[in-house]
Amino acid sequence: MKKRKLNFVSITYDTTIKYLFKNDVTRPWLEEIILDKCNINLKGYKLIDSELNTGSNLKDYRLDLLFKKGRNYVVLEMNNEYSKSSEIKDYQYMYRLEGNAFDKGEDYIKLRITKLIMINNYLCKKDKNIDKLNYKLMDEVHKVVKKDLEVHEIFLPYIYNLDYKSLSKIDKRLYLFCCKSFKEMRKVVDNEEDLKIVKELERLSKMDKFIVDYDHELVYKKTLNSMRIEGEQIGYKAGRSEGYASGISDGYASGKSEGYASGKIEVARKLLKKNIDIDTIAETTGLSKKKIYELKKS
C-alpha cells in the first residue's frame, strides 16, 4: 500500500486554532499563552463558534474565536497578513460586541469588558523590535483610561527570529506557530508538552475532514487576499479617498462572487488529487456532484 503523504498543518490557520481551542486536551496549552502574553485567563469562558454569526453552514472566516463569560467577551483573531482593511475589521467587531449591550437593553451601569486579542504573523508596523502590545483607550493629556475595552497584539515573526534555546516556555510555543514543517518543529522542540501538540498536528494532517476544511480556508483566504490587493491598487490609482474605498469594496465584492466561485473549484480539484471522496467534496465546497465528476474527468 502506498504511504500517504503527510500534509503540513500550520497553527496560524483559523481551522487549526479553532480545533485546538475546541479540544479539551489542547486548549490549556493555548490558554497559558494568552495568560502569559495578555494577562487574560480564559478558564471558565464559553467558546462560541464563529459560524453562529451568520447562520450559514459554510465556514465563516470573519471571526476566528469568540469567548464569553458573564458580561465579558474576548475576541481572538489570527492574522496571517497585514492589511489596513483587516485591522479595521478586527476593531469593528470588538466595537459591535461592546455596543450590543444597548441593543439588548442590558443594564449598562454594570461594567462590561470586551477584549480583542490579535495574534499577528507579521512584525509590528511601528517598531519591528516589539513582540507584543497591550493597550486601552486613554486620554494622553489627563491619563484617563477607559476600562471597558482592551486590545492585545502578539507579533510572531519577532519571536521566530530569535534563538529558540534562549526563549521562555511560552515563547517557545509561539515559535512553533511560524514553523514551516513538522520536521522543523521536531528539530527544535525540547519538552513533552509542546511535542504533544506537534503529534496532534501530525494526526490532524491525516484526517480527511480536517484537511478538507484546512485546504478550503487556504484557497478562500488566497482568493480574498488577491481581490483585496487588486481593489487597493484600483483605489490607489484613482488617487482619491473615494476611489480607494471603492477599490477595496469592489475587490471584496468580486471576491465574494466570481473569486469565491473559482476558489471553490480550485479547492475541489486539489481535494480530488488527494483522493477525497466526492460526497465530502460536495458537502464542503457546495458544488454539485455532477460538477465534481466533470472536474475529475477534465
C-alpha positions in Angstrom: 0.0 0.0 0.0 1.3 3.4 -0.9 2.2 5.5 2.1 0.1 8.6 2.4 1.8 12.0 2.2 1.8 14.0 5.4 0.2 17.4 4.8 1.7 20.1 7.0 -0.8 21.8 9.3 0.2 25.3 10.5 -1.0 26.6 13.8 -1.6 30.0 12.3 -4.7 28.9 10.4 -8.2 29.5 11.7 -9.1 25.9 11.2 -6.2 24.7 13.4 -6.7 27.4 16.1 -10.4 26.5 16.4 -9.7 22.8 16.7 -7.0 23.3 19.4 -9.3 25.5 21.4 -12.3 23.2 21.0 -10.3 20.2 22.2 -10.2 20.0 26.0 -6.8 18.3 25.9 -5.1 21.0 23.8 -7.0 24.1 24.9 -4.9 24.6 28.1 -1.8 24.8 26.0 -3.2 27.9 24.2 -4.8 29.3 27.4 -1.3 29.5 29.0 0.0 31.5 26.0 -2.9 34.0 26.3 -2.5 34.3 30.1 1.2 35.0 29.8 1.1 37.4 26.9 -2.2 39.2 27.5 -2.8 38.6 31.2 -6.2 37.2 30.3 -7.4 34.0 32.0 -9.8 32.2 29.6 -10.6 29.4 32.1 -14.4 29.4 32.6 -15.0 31.3 29.3 -17.5 29.7 26.9 -16.3 29.3 23.4 -18.8 30.5 20.8 -18.4 29.2 17.2 -18.0 31.9 14.6 -20.5 30.1 12.4 -23.2 31.4 14.7 -22.6 34.9 13.4 -24.2 34.4 10.0 -26.3 31.3 10.4 -24.5 29.9 7.3 -23.5 26.3 7.1 -20.3 27.4 5.2 -17.3 28.3 7.3 -17.3 31.9 8.3 -13.8 33.5 8.3 -14.8 36.9 9.5 -14.2 36.0 13.1 -11.7 33.4 14.5 -12.9 32.8 18.0 -15.3 34.4 20.5 -15.3 33.7 24.2 -17.9 34.7 26.7 -18.1 34.7 30.5 -20.9 36.6 32.1 -20.9 40.1 30.7 -17.3 39.8 29.4 -16.2 39.0 25.9 -12.9 38.1 24.4 -12.4 38.1 20.6 -9.3 36.2 19.3 -8.2 36.9 15.7 -5.4 35.1 13.8 -3.9 37.5 11.2 -1.6 35.9 8.7 -1.0 39.1 6.6 -1.3 42.8 7.4 -3.8 45.0 5.7 -5.5 48.1 6.9 -8.9 46.8 6.0 -8.5 43.6 8.1 -7.2 45.6 11.0 -10.3 47.9 10.8 -12.5 44.8 10.6 -11.0 43.4 13.9 -11.6 46.6 15.7 -15.1 47.0 14.3 -16.1 43.6 15.6 -14.9 44.5 19.1 -16.9 47.7 19.0 -20.0 45.9 17.8 -19.8 43.5 20.6 -19.4 46.3 23.1 -22.4 48.2 21.7 -24.5 45.1 21.5 -25.4 45.7 25.2 -27.5 48.7 24.2 -29.4 46.7 21.5 -30.3 44.1 24.1 -31.4 46.6 26.7 -28.8 45.5 29.2 -28.1 47.4 32.4 -25.1 49.2 31.2 -24.3 50.6 34.7 -22.6 47.3 35.4 -19.2 47.2 33.9 -18.9 45.1 30.7 -15.4 44.4 29.3 -14.7 43.5 25.7 -11.1 42.4 24.9 -9.5 41.9 21.4 -6.5 39.6 21.0 -4.7 39.7 17.7 -2.1 37.0 17.0 -0.2 38.6 14.1 2.0 36.6 11.7 3.8 39.9 10.8 6.0 42.4 12.5 4.7 45.5 14.3 4.5 48.3 11.7 5.6 51.0 14.2 8.5 49.1 15.7 9.8 45.8 14.4 11.5 45.0 17.7 8.2 44.6 19.6 6.9 41.1 20.5 3.6 42.3 22.0 1.4 45.3 22.6 -1.3 45.7 25.4 -3.3 48.8 25.5 -6.6 50.5 26.4 -8.3 53.7 25.3 -6.7 56.6 27.1 -6.7 60.4 27.1 -3.0 61.1 26.7 -3.2 64.5 28.4 -5.1 63.6 31.5 -4.2 59.9 31.6 -7.8 58.8 32.0 -8.2 55.2 30.9 -11.4 53.6 29.6 -11.5 50.2 31.3 -14.3 48.6 29.2 -12.1 48.0 26.0 -8.8 46.3 25.8 -6.6 45.4 22.8 -3.7 42.9 22.9 -1.4 42.1 20.0 1.3 39.4 19.6 3.8 39.6 16.8 5.0 36.1 15.9 7.9 36.8 13.5 9.8 38.8 16.1 9.9 35.7 18.3 10.6 33.3 15.4 13.7 35.4 14.5 15.2 34.8 18.0 17.3 31.8 19.1 14.8 29.0 20.2 17.0 27.8 23.0 17.1 31.3 24.6 13.3 31.6 24.6 10.9 31.3 27.6 8.5 28.4 27.9 5.7 30.4 26.3 7.8 32.0 23.5 8.9 28.5 22.5 5.3 27.7 21.9 4.8 30.8 19.8 7.9 29.9 17.9 6.1 26.8 16.7 3.4 29.0 15.1 5.9 30.1 12.5 7.5 26.8 11.7 7.1 25.7 8.0 7.2 21.9 8.5 6.7 19.1 11.1 10.4 18.3 10.6 11.3 21.9 11.7 9.0 21.6 14.7 10.5 18.3 15.9 14.0 19.6 15.4 13.6 22.5 17.9 11.0 21.1 20.4 12.7 20.3 23.7 9.8 19.5 26.0 7.0 16.9 26.2 4.1 19.5 26.4 5.0 21.0 23.0 5.8 17.7 21.4 2.2 16.5 22.2 0.9 19.5 20.2 3.2 18.6 17.2 2.0 15.0 17.4 -1.6 16.1 17.4 -1.0 18.3 14.4 0.6 15.3 12.6 -2.5 13.3 13.4 -4.8 16.0 12.1 -2.8 16.1 8.9 -4.0 12.5 8.2 -7.7 13.3 8.8 -9.7 13.8 5.6 -12.4 16.0 7.2 -9.8 18.3 8.8 -7.7 18.7 5.7 -10.8 19.5 3.6 -11.6 22.4 5.9 -7.9 23.4 6.1 -7.5 23.5 2.3 -10.8 25.2 1.9 -9.6 28.0 4.2 -6.3 28.3 2.4 -7.8 28.8 -1.0 -10.6 31.1 0.3 -8.1 33.4 2.0 -5.8 33.5 -1.0 -8.8 34.4 -3.2 -9.9 37.2 -0.9 -6.4 38.5 -0.5 -5.9 38.7 -4.3 -9.2 40.6 -4.6 -8.2 42.9 -1.7 -4.8 43.7 -3.3 -6.5 44.3 -6.7 -9.1 46.5 -5.0 -6.4 48.5 -3.1 -4.5 49.1 -6.3 -7.6 50.4 -8.0 -8.2 52.7 -5.2 -4.6 53.9 -5.1 -4.5 54.6 -8.9 -7.7 56.6 -8.5 -5.8 59.0 -6.3 -8.9 59.8 -4.2 -10.2 58.6 -0.9 -13.4 57.7 -2.6 -11.6 55.7 -5.2 -9.5 53.9 -2.6 -12.6 52.9 -0.6 -14.4 51.9 -3.8 -11.5 49.9 -4.9 -11.4 47.8 -1.6 -15.2 47.4 -1.7 -15.2 46.3 -5.3 -12.3 43.9 -4.6 -14.2 42.2 -1.7 -17.4 42.2 -3.7 -15.7 40.5 -6.5 -14.0 38.0 -4.1 -17.4 37.0 -2.8 -18.8 36.3 -6.3 -16.5 35.3 -9.2 -13.5 35.0 -7.0 -15.1 32.7 -4.4 -16.8 30.6 -7.1 -13.4 29.9 -8.8 -11.9 29.3 -5.4 -14.4 26.5 -4.7 -13.4 24.8 -8.0 -9.8 25.1 -7.1 -10.4 23.5 -3.7 -12.4 20.7 -5.4 -9.5 20.0 -7.8 -7.0 19.9 -5.0 -9.1 17.5 -3.0 -9.7 15.2 -5.9 -5.9 14.9 -6.3 -5.8 13.8 -2.7 -8.4 11.1 -3.4 -11.0 12.7 -1.1 -14.4 11.1 -1.8 -16.9 13.1 -3.9 -19.6 13.3 -1.3 -17.3 15.0 1.2 -16.0 17.5 -1.5 -19.6 18.3 -2.5 -20.6 18.9 1.1 -17.6 21.1 1.8 -17.5 23.2 -1.3 -21.2 23.5 -2.1 -20.5 22.3 -5.7 -22.8 19.7 -7.2 -21.7 16.1 -7.6 -22.2 16.5 -11.3 -19.7 19.4 -11.4 -17.2 17.5 -9.3 -17.4 14.5 -11.7 -16.8 16.9 -14.6 -13.7 18.3 -12.8 -12.5 14.7 -12.1 -12.7 13.8 -15.8 -11.1 17.1 -17.0 
